Amino acid sequence: CDGDGMEKGAAVVGTAAKALQAANQPFNLLISDRGRRVFIFPQCFAERQAAGAIPAELLATGVNPAAFEVAGHLLLKRAQDFEEATEDVAIRLLAQASLSEERFLAVANLCFGG
């Protein structure tokens, strides 16, 4: 990417971040390839946690899904969680941070228009 392309990309990401902040929509950013790729992950884990909607066994892992976890790098904090890790556990954990399809489309429209 040339400087102009990076500036344009940064402007798009900045506009989306401002829109998400104004809507009080939590999100994480993952920036890779020296800034050539930026992933915006809107999420609702804290909202579900505050509502008491996350199963206790998932909360007990101490994992708060954010950019690394959504990108597939689970940081397990307890040996027990590592030893008992399965695809199902990962799916259940990540589902707690995921927006419904309807809400995701509304957030995408908020950030990038329809």
GUDO-948371 format. One record per residue: x, y, z of N, C-alpha, C in turn; residue in three letters. Coordinates in steps of 0.1 Angstrom, whole numbers, padded with zeros to 4 digits, always signed. Example, Ala and Ser with C-alpha at 12.3 -4.5 7.8 and 13.67 -1.06 7.14 Angstrom:
BEGIN
+0132-0057+0078+0123-0045+0078+0132-0033+0078ALA;+0128-0022+0071+0137-0011+0071+0129+0000+0079SER;
***
This chain:
BEGIN
+0008-0012+0000+0000+0000+0000+0009+0012+0000CYS;+0005+0022-0008+0012+0035-0008+0006+0043+0003ASP;+0013+0054+0006+0008+0063+0017-0006+0068+0015GLY;-0010+0071+0003-0024+0076+0000-0034+0064+0003ASP;-0030+0052-0001-0039+0041+0002-0041+0038+0017GLY;-0030+0040+0024-0030+0038+0039-0039+0049+0045MET;-0037+0061+0041-0045+0072+0046-0060+0070+0043GLU;-0064+0065+0032-0078+0063+0028-0083+0051+0037LYS;-0075+0041+0039-0079+0030+0047-0081+0034+0061GLY;-0072+0042+0066-0073+0047+0080-0085+0056+0082ALA;-0089+0063+0072-0101+0072+0072-0113+0063+0073ALA;-0114+0052+0066-0125+0043+0066-0127+0037+0080VAL;-0115+0032+0085-0115+0026+0098-0119+0036+0109VAL;-0114+0048+0108-0117+0058+0117-0132+0062+0117GLY;-0137+0063+0106-0152+0066+0104-0160+0055+0111THR;-0156+0043+0108-0164+0031+0114-0162+0031+0129ALA;-0150+0034+0134-0148+0034+0149-0156+0045+0155ALA;-0156+0056+0149-0164+0067+0155-0179+0064+0155LYS;-0184+0058+0145-0198+0054+0144-0201+0044+0155ALA;-0192+0034+0157-0195+0024+0167-0194+0030+0181LEU;-0185+0039+0183-0184+0045+0196-0197+0054+0199GLN;-0201+0061+0189-0213+0069+0191-0225+0061+0194ALA;-0226+0049+0188-0237+0040+0191-0235+0031+0203ALA;-0224+0033+0210-0221+0025+0222-0220+0010+0219ASN;-0214+0007+0207-0213-0007+0203-0198-0011+0205GLN;-0196-0020+0215-0182-0024+0217-0176-0031+0204PRO;-0163-0030+0202-0157-0036+0191-0142-0037+0194PHE;-0136-0046+0186-0121-0048+0187-0116-0046+0173ASN;-0103-0042+0172-0096-0041+0159-0085-0051+0159LEU;-0083-0057+0147-0071-0065+0145-0064-0060+0133LEU;-0052-0055+0134-0045-0049+0123-0034-0058+0120ILE;-0033-0062+0107-0022-0071+0103-0016-0066+0090SER;-0006-0074+0086+0001-0071+0073+0006-0057+0072ASP;+0012-0052+0083+0017-0038+0085+0007-0028+0081ARG;-0006-0030+0085-0016-0021+0084-0024-0022+0071GLY;-0020-0032+0062-0027-0034+0050-0041-0040+0051ARG;-0043-0047+0063-0055-0054+0065-0060-0050+0079ARG;-0072-0046+0080-0078-0042+0093-0091-0049+0094VAL;-0093-0056+0105-0105-0063+0108-0112-0056+0120PHE;-0125-0053+0118-0133-0047+0128-0143-0058+0133ILE;-0142-0061+0146-0151-0071+0152-0160-0065+0162PHE;-0172-0062+0158-0182-0057+0168-0185-0069+0177PRO;-0188-0067+0189-0191-0078+0198-0200-0074+0209GLN;-0205-0084+0216-0215-0081+0227-0212-0090+0239CYS;-0200-0094+0241-0197-0103+0253-0200-0096+0266PHE;-0195-0083+0268-0197-0076+0280-0212-0074+0283ALA;-0219-0071+0272-0234-0069+0273-0241-0081+0278GLU;-0237-0093+0273-0243-0105+0277-0238-0109+0291ARG;-0226-0106+0294-0221-0109+0308-0229-0100+0318GLN;-0231-0088+0315-0238-0079+0324-0252-0084+0326ALA;-0258-0090+0316-0272-0095+0317-0273-0108+0323ALA;-0261-0114+0327-0261-0128+0332-0265-0139+0323GLY;-0262-0136+0310-0266-0145+0299-0255-0155+0295ALA;-0243-0154+0301-0232-0163+0297-0232-0174+0307ILE;-0231-0187+0302-0231-0198+0311-0218-0197+0321PRO;-0220-0201+0333-0210-0200+0343-0197-0207+0339ALA;-0198-0219+0333-0186-0226+0329-0178-0219+0319GLU;-0184-0211+0311-0176-0203+0301-0170-0191+0308LEU;-0177-0185+0317-0172-0174+0325-0160-0178+0333LEU;-0160-0190+0338-0150-0196+0347-0136-0197+0339ALA;-0137-0197+0326-0124-0198+0318-0116-0185+0320THR;-0123-0174+0323-0116-0161+0323-0113-0156+0310GLY;-0118-0162+0299-0115-0157+0286-0126-0147+0282VAL;-0122-0135+0278-0131-0125+0274-0128-0123+0259ASN;-0136-0129+0250-0133-0130+0236-0132-0116+0230PRO;-0120-0114+0224-0117-0101+0217-0111-0104+0204ALA;-0103-0095+0198-0098-0097+0185-0090-0110+0183ALA;-0081-0113+0192-0073-0126+0191-0081-0138+0191PHE;-0091-0139+0200-0099-0150+0201-0109-0152+0189GLU;-0114-0141+0185-0123-0141+0173-0115-0145+0160VAL;-0103-0141+0160-0094-0145+0149-0089-0159+0150ALA;-0092-0166+0161-0089-0180+0162-0077-0184+0171GLY;-0073-0174+0179-0062-0177+0188-0067-0176+0203HIS;-0072-0187+0208-0077-0187+0221-0066-0187+0232LEU;-0067-0178+0241-0057-0177+0252-0064-0183+0264LEU;-0061-0195+0267-0067-0202+0278-0058-0200+0290LEU;-0064-0197+0301-0056-0192+0313-0054-0203+0323LYS;-0062-0214+0322-0061-0225+0332-0057-0238+0325ARG;-0049-0246+0331-0045-0259+0326-0057-0267+0323ALA;-0067-0267+0332-0079-0275+0330-0086-0272+0317GLN;-0087-0258+0314-0094-0254+0302-0086-0259+0289ASP;-0073-0258+0290-0064-0263+0279-0066-0278+0277PHE;-0066-0286+0287-0067-0300+0286-0081-0304+0282GLU;-0091-0296+0285-0105-0300+0281-0110-0292+0268GLU;-0101-0285+0262-0105-0277+0250-0109-0286+0239ALA;-0121-0282+0233-0126-0288+0221-0132-0278+0212THR;-0134-0282+0200-0140-0273+0190-0154-0267+0196GLU;-0161-0276+0202-0174-0272+0207-0173-0261+0218ASP;-0163-0262+0227-0161-0252+0237-0157-0239+0230VAL;-0149-0239+0220-0145-0227+0213-0157-0221+0207ALA;-0165-0229+0200-0177-0223+0193-0186-0217+0203ILE;-0188-0224+0215-0197-0218+0225-0192-0205+0231ARG;-0179-0205+0233-0173-0192+0238-0174-0181+0228LEU;-0171-0183+0216-0171-0173+0206-0185-0168+0203LEU;-0195-0178+0204-0209-0174+0201-0214-0164+0211ALA;-0208-0163+0223-0212-0154+0233-0208-0139+0230GLN;-0198-0138+0221-0193-0125+0217-0199-0121+0204ALA;-0206-0130+0197-0211-0128+0183-0225-0121+0183SER;-0226-0111+0174-0239-0105+0172-0248-0114+0164LEU;-0261-0112+0166-0271-0119+0157-0269-0114+0143SER;-0273-0121+0133-0272-0117+0119-0278-0103+0117GLU;-0290-0101+0123-0298-0089+0121-0290-0077+0127GLU;-0285-0079+0139-0277-0068+0146-0264-0066+0139ARG;-0257-0076+0134-0245-0074+0126-0248-0066+0114PHE;-0258-0069+0106-0261-0061+0094-0265-0047+0098LEU;-0271-0044+0109-0274-0031+0113-0261-0023+0117ALA;-0252-0030+0123-0239-0024+0127-0231-0021+0114VAL;-0231-0031+0105-0224-0028+0092-0230-0016+0084ALA;-0243-0015+0084-0249-0004+0078-0246+0009+0085ASN;-0245+0009+0098-0241+0021+0106-0227+0025+0102LEU;-0218+0016+0100-0204+0019+0097-0202+0022+0082CYS;-0208+0015+0074-0204+0016+0059-0216+0019+0050PHE;-0228+0021+0056-0239+0024+0048-0245+0012+0041GLY;-0257+0013+0036-0264+0002+0030-0263+0002+0016GLY;
***
